[in-house]
Amino acid sequence: MSDSKKDVPAILGGSPAVTLDQNAANRWPVLTDEDEKAVIEVLRDGEISTHPVIRELEKDYQQFSGMPYALAHCNGTSALMAAFWAINLKPGDEVLVPSATFWASVLPMVWLGAVPVFCESEPDRLGLDPADMEKKITSRTKAIVVVHLWGMPSKMTEITGLAKKYNLKIVEDASHAHGAFWRGQACGSLGDVSVFSLQGSKLAPAGEGGMLLCREYAYWERAVCFGDITRIIELETPARRFAATSFGIKTRIAPISAAIAGCQLKRLNENNQKRSESLRYLSEGLEELGIHTFLPPGHIERVYFEYLVRPDLDSIGLSMKSLIEALNAEGCFAALPRYPLLHQQPFFTEGAFLDVMRANSAVTPNYATVSLPFTEKVNGELMKLPSFPWASTELLDQYLLAFKKVVQSAKAIAKHCG
């Protein structure tokens, strides 16, 4: 095979740049003998509903985050629902939220009658834009949902400042950010109430599971009463009177999931380090080609739940569709982001949401009129690449070669793609 053939983009008839098998490099989660042993111990004990491994996991997360109270949940969604209950959201209360996130960061509050107020993303980290947030604060605003999207900590200096200025509670959804740090503080310790998802694709997976963390006992107690009937009977406060019923919801984690979660948390730092080393290497090469990779500022240690990049499409001279098509031809796993913007979804723009709001709140906002120009623009300029938990340098170099071939031949590719 001639060198000239290798230099021609595959979409134009050349040889693909990526030839190595990518399955092992992208395998996740990785379950080991340690995970298997932990699960078998639970099974042999026979306590498959309320095993001590659950409280061991909570202690591990207290130590991991520095938060004094922890409560394990069956999934991150239920932990977020409990968080919204814990801060005592009432019907009609407004909460500042991102649109660029998984739906569980927002939808559970609706069933309490709270009203999501969608805010713009900011360009540096794709978290909530503090300037847009402040414009949308009213006398009904009670809280903020912070999401560290893809593992990049949000602009907490400004967001915390707004929370203090307007007496707002912060619910921190740290589900993408196991092991990330902001100014030396662990993500998961930056909210009044914080939540991790332990779903199977997360950085410290349990299969299914969630963890609620908080600094104040009152929040923890409300979360217990909300959905952990086993704990209510142990309370030494008047809240113990709810032990026979809780509040009609059951949220506790399964011991088998807790056993896996404990093992995965122990290996988190080692796994994050390998993933981060690979993606920093890839990012440095992509930045030279006009691909913005959201490298963190010096006071942040980010992690990579997923790897999203923002190509300078105007400079490159390709549409996102053509760029992805050309990269896929090279053997790259390139795709559009998997989260659609929430404010554009039928739950909000059609009748389902309004039916819930009419039942739970006097406020019935018209989401069909919501416009987030920057968020909508940037969402169409993002590309998802593998997060490479176990990539070799050779595979990463093949990805860089693929991008280089496509970028350097963008004019011919654009003509080919029409």
C-alpha positions in Angstrom: 0.0 0.0 0.0 1.5 3.4 -1.0 1.9 6.3 1.4 -0.2 8.4 -0.9 -3.1 6.0 -0.4 -2.8 6.3 3.3 -2.9 10.1 3.1 -6.2 10.1 1.2 -9.3 10.4 3.4 -11.2 7.1 3.4 -14.4 8.8 2.4 -12.6 9.7 -0.9 -11.3 6.2 -1.5 -8.2 6.1 0.8 -7.3 3.7 3.5 -8.9 4.1 7.0 -6.6 5.6 9.6 -8.0 3.6 12.5 -7.2 -0.1 12.1 -6.8 -1.3 15.7 -9.6 -3.1 17.4 -11.5 -0.6 19.7 -13.6 -3.0 21.7 -11.1 -3.6 24.5 -10.2 0.1 24.6 -13.8 1.1 25.2 -15.0 -1.7 27.4 -16.9 -0.4 30.4 -17.7 -1.2 33.1 -15.0 -3.6 33.9 -16.0 -6.1 36.6 -13.3 -8.1 38.3 -12.9 -11.0 40.6 -13.2 -8.5 43.5 -16.7 -7.5 42.3 -17.7 -11.1 41.9 -16.5 -12.0 45.4 -18.4 -9.1 47.0 -21.6 -10.1 45.2 -21.2 -13.8 46.2 -20.7 -12.8 49.8 -24.0 -11.0 49.8 -25.7 -13.9 48.2 -24.3 -16.4 50.7 -25.3 -14.2 53.6 -28.8 -14.4 52.3 -29.6 -10.8 53.3 -30.5 -9.5 49.8 -32.7 -6.6 50.9 -31.0 -4.9 53.9 -27.4 -6.0 54.0 -24.7 -4.2 56.1 -22.8 -3.6 52.8 -25.2 -0.7 52.1 -24.1 1.2 55.2 -20.5 0.4 54.4 -21.0 2.0 51.0 -22.5 5.1 52.6 -19.5 5.4 54.9 -17.2 5.1 51.9 -19.0 7.9 50.1 -18.9 10.1 53.3 -15.1 9.7 53.3 -14.8 10.1 49.5 -16.8 13.3 49.5 -16.2 14.8 52.9 -19.9 15.1 53.4 -21.2 14.1 56.9 -24.4 12.4 55.8 -25.0 9.8 53.1 -28.0 7.8 52.0 -27.9 5.2 49.3 -30.7 5.0 46.7 -31.9 2.5 44.1 -30.9 4.9 41.3 -29.7 8.5 40.8 -33.2 9.5 39.7 -34.7 8.5 43.1 -31.8 10.2 44.9 -32.6 13.4 43.0 -36.3 13.2 43.9 -35.3 12.7 47.5 -32.9 15.7 47.2 -35.7 18.0 46.0 -37.9 16.7 48.8 -35.1 17.2 51.3 -34.8 20.9 50.6 -38.6 21.3 51.0 -39.6 22.4 47.5 -43.2 23.4 47.4 -45.8 23.7 44.6 -45.0 26.8 42.6 -41.4 27.1 43.7 -39.0 27.9 40.8 -35.7 26.1 40.3 -33.0 27.3 37.9 -31.9 24.3 35.8 -29.9 23.5 32.7 -31.5 22.2 29.5 -28.4 20.4 28.4 -28.5 17.4 30.8 -30.1 14.1 31.3 -33.8 14.4 32.2 -33.4 13.1 35.7 -31.6 16.3 36.7 -35.0 18.1 36.3 -38.1 16.0 35.9 -38.4 14.6 39.4 -39.1 18.1 40.9 -42.2 18.4 38.7 -43.9 15.7 40.7 -43.5 17.9 43.8 -45.1 20.8 42.0 -41.8 22.7 41.5 -41.3 24.7 38.3 -38.1 24.2 36.3 -36.7 27.5 34.8 -34.3 26.6 32.0 -31.1 28.6 31.8 -28.4 29.0 29.1 -25.2 27.1 29.1 -21.9 29.0 29.2 -19.3 28.3 26.6 -16.2 27.4 28.6 -17.6 24.3 30.5 -21.2 23.9 29.2 -22.5 24.3 32.7 -25.1 26.8 33.8 -24.5 30.4 32.7 -24.4 32.5 35.9 -25.3 35.7 33.9 -28.4 34.2 32.4 -29.3 32.6 35.8 -29.4 35.9 37.5 -31.7 37.4 34.9 -34.3 34.6 35.6 -34.4 34.8 39.4 -37.7 35.9 40.8 -39.4 36.0 44.2 -40.4 32.4 43.6 -36.9 31.1 42.9 -35.8 28.7 45.7 -33.1 26.5 44.3 -30.5 25.8 41.6 -29.6 22.4 40.0 -25.9 22.3 39.1 -24.8 19.6 36.7 -21.1 19.0 36.1 -21.7 18.0 32.5 -19.5 15.2 31.2 -17.2 15.5 34.2 -16.3 19.2 34.0 -17.0 21.1 37.2 -19.4 24.1 36.7 -18.6 27.7 37.5 -19.1 27.3 41.2 -17.6 30.6 42.3 -20.3 32.5 40.5 -23.1 30.0 41.1 -22.4 29.8 44.9 -22.3 33.6 44.9 -25.7 33.8 43.4 -27.0 31.2 45.9 -25.8 33.2 48.8 -27.0 36.6 47.4 -30.6 35.3 46.8 -30.8 32.7 49.5 -31.1 29.7 47.1 -30.4 26.1 47.8 -28.0 24.2 45.5 -28.8 20.6 44.4 -25.6 19.3 42.9 -26.0 16.6 40.3 -22.5 15.1 40.3 -23.5 12.0 38.4 -20.9 12.6 35.7 -18.1 13.8 38.0 -16.9 11.0 40.3 -13.4 12.0 41.3 -13.5 15.6 39.9 -12.3 18.5 42.0 -13.1 22.2 42.0 -10.6 24.4 43.9 -9.5 21.3 45.9 -13.1 20.4 46.8 -14.5 17.1 45.6 -17.5 17.3 43.3 -20.3 15.8 45.4 -19.5 18.2 48.3 -20.4 21.5 46.5 -24.2 21.5 47.1 -26.6 21.8 50.0 -27.6 18.3 48.8 -25.5 16.4 46.3 -26.3 13.3 44.2 -24.3 10.7 42.4 -25.7 8.2 39.9 -24.2 4.7 40.1 -25.8 3.5 36.8 -23.7 1.1 34.8 -22.0 3.6 32.5 -20.9 5.9 35.3 -17.3 6.2 36.5 -18.1 4.3 39.7 -20.9 2.0 38.6 -23.2 -0.3 40.5 -25.5 -1.4 37.7 -28.2 0.7 39.2 -27.9 2.9 42.3 -27.6 6.4 43.6 -26.1 8.2 46.5 -27.5 11.3 48.3 -25.0 13.4 50.3 -25.6 16.4 52.5 -24.1 18.6 55.3 -27.3 19.1 57.4 -28.9 16.3 59.3 -32.4 17.8 58.6 -31.9 17.1 54.9 -30.8 13.6 55.5 -33.7 12.9 57.8 -36.2 14.2 55.2 -34.6 12.0 52.6 -34.8 9.0 55.0 -38.5 9.7 55.6 -39.2 10.1 51.9 -38.2 6.6 51.0 -36.2 4.4 53.4 -38.6 2.8 55.8 -35.9 0.7 57.4 -34.1 3.9 58.6 -37.2 5.7 59.8 -37.8 3.4 62.7 -34.2 4.1 63.9 -34.7 7.8 64.1 -34.6 9.4 67.5 -36.7 12.4 66.5 -40.4 12.9 66.2 -40.0 11.9 62.5 -39.9 8.3 63.7 -43.8 8.5 63.7 -43.7 7.9 60.0 -42.0 4.5 60.3 -45.1 2.6 59.4 -45.7 4.3 56.1 -42.7 6.6 55.1 -44.1 8.9 52.4 -45.3 6.2 50.1 -42.1 5.8 48.1 -39.3 3.2 48.4 -35.9 4.3 47.3 -33.3 2.1 49.0 -30.5 0.4 47.1 -30.2 -3.3 46.6 -27.3 -4.9 48.5 -25.9 -6.6 45.4 -25.7 -3.2 43.7 -24.1 -1.7 46.8 -21.5 -4.5 46.9 -20.4 -3.7 43.3 -20.5 0.0 44.0 -18.1 -0.3 46.9 -15.6 -2.2 44.8 -15.8 0.2 41.9 -15.3 3.2 44.2 -12.1 1.7 45.4 -10.7 1.5 41.9 -12.1 4.9 40.8 -8.9 6.9 41.1 -6.8 4.4 39.2 -9.4 4.1 36.4 -9.9 7.8 36.2 -6.2 8.4 35.9 -5.8 6.0 32.9 -8.9 7.5 31.1 -7.7 11.1 31.8 -4.2 10.5 30.6 -5.5 9.1 27.3 -8.0 12.0 26.7 -5.5 14.7 27.7 -3.1 13.3 25.1 -5.9 13.1 22.5 -7.1 16.6 23.4 -3.7 18.2 23.0 -3.5 16.8 19.5 -7.0 17.8 18.5 -6.6 21.3 19.8 -3.9 21.8 17.2 -6.4 20.9 14.5 -9.1 23.4 15.5 -11.1 21.0 17.7 -12.0 22.5 21.1 -11.8 19.8 23.7 -12.8 21.7 26.9 -9.4 21.4 28.6 -9.9 22.5 32.3 -8.5 25.7 33.9 -5.8 25.2 36.5 -8.1 25.2 39.5 -10.1 22.3 38.2 -9.4 18.6 38.0 -11.9 17.3 35.5 -12.8 13.7 34.8 -14.3 12.1 31.7 -17.7 10.4 32.0 -18.0 11.1 28.3 -15.8 12.9 25.8 -17.4 15.7 23.9 -15.5 18.1 21.6 -16.5 21.2 19.7 -15.0 21.4 16.2 -14.6 24.9 14.7 -16.9 24.0 11.7 -16.5 27.3 10.0 -12.7 27.2 10.1 -12.6 23.5 9.1 -15.1 24.0 6.3 -17.4 21.1 6.9 -20.9 20.6 8.3 -21.2 18.4 11.4 -22.9 15.7 9.4 -20.1 15.6 6.8 -17.4 15.7 9.4 -18.9 12.8 11.3 -19.4 10.9 8.1 -15.8 11.4 7.1 -14.4 10.4 10.5 -16.6 7.3 10.6 -15.2 6.3 7.2 -11.7 6.5 8.8 -12.8 4.0 11.5 -13.5 6.5 14.3 -16.4 6.2 16.6 -17.8 9.7 16.2 -21.5 10.7 16.8 -23.8 13.5 17.9 -24.3 14.0 21.7 -26.9 11.7 23.2 -28.8 14.2 25.3 -31.5 16.2 23.5 -32.2 19.6 25.0 -34.9 19.3 27.7 -36.7 22.5 27.0 -37.5 21.3 23.5 -38.9 17.9 24.6 -42.6 17.0 24.3 -42.9 16.5 28.1 -42.5 20.3 28.4 -43.9 21.6 25.1 -47.0 19.4 24.9 -49.7 18.5 27.4 -48.1 16.0 29.7 -46.2 18.5 31.8 -49.1 20.9 32.0 -51.4 18.2 33.3 -48.9 17.4 36.1 -48.4 21.1 36.9 -52.2 21.8 37.0 -52.5 19.0 39.5 -49.6 20.0 41.7 -49.1 23.8 41.3 -50.9 27.0 40.4 -48.1 27.8 38.0 -48.4 26.5 34.5 -45.5 27.9 32.4 -45.5 27.9 28.6 -42.3 26.1 27.7 -43.1 26.3 24.0 -41.9 29.9 24.1 -38.6 29.1 25.9 -35.6 30.2 23.8 -32.0 29.4 24.7 -30.1 30.6 21.7 -26.5 29.8 22.7 -27.4 26.4 24.2 -29.3 25.5 21.0 -26.4 26.7 18.8 -23.6 24.9 20.7 -25.6 21.7 21.0 -25.5 21.4 17.3 -21.7 21.9 17.3 -20.8 19.1 19.7 -19.4 15.8 18.7 -19.1 12.7 20.9 -16.0 10.5 20.7 -15.1 7.5 22.8 -13.9 8.1 26.4 -11.2 5.4 26.0 -11.0 3.9 29.4 -8.1 1.6 28.2 -6.7 3.1 25.0 -3.2 2.5 23.8 -1.1 5.5 22.5 -1.1 3.8 19.1 -4.9 3.8 18.9 -5.0 7.5 20.0 -2.4 8.4 17.3 -4.6 6.7 14.7 -7.5 8.9 15.8 -5.3 12.0 15.5 -4.3 10.8 12.0 -7.9 10.4 11.1 -8.8 13.9 12.1 -5.7 15.3 10.4 -6.6 13.6 7.1 -10.2 14.9 7.3 -9.3 18.5 8.3 -6.6 18.8 5.7 -8.9 17.6 2.9 -12.0 19.3 4.1 -12.6 21.2 0.9 -12.6 18.0 -1.2 -14.7 16.2 1.3 -17.3 19.0 1.4 -17.5 18.8 -2.4 -17.9 15.1 -2.3 -20.6 15.2 0.3 -22.5 17.9 -1.6 
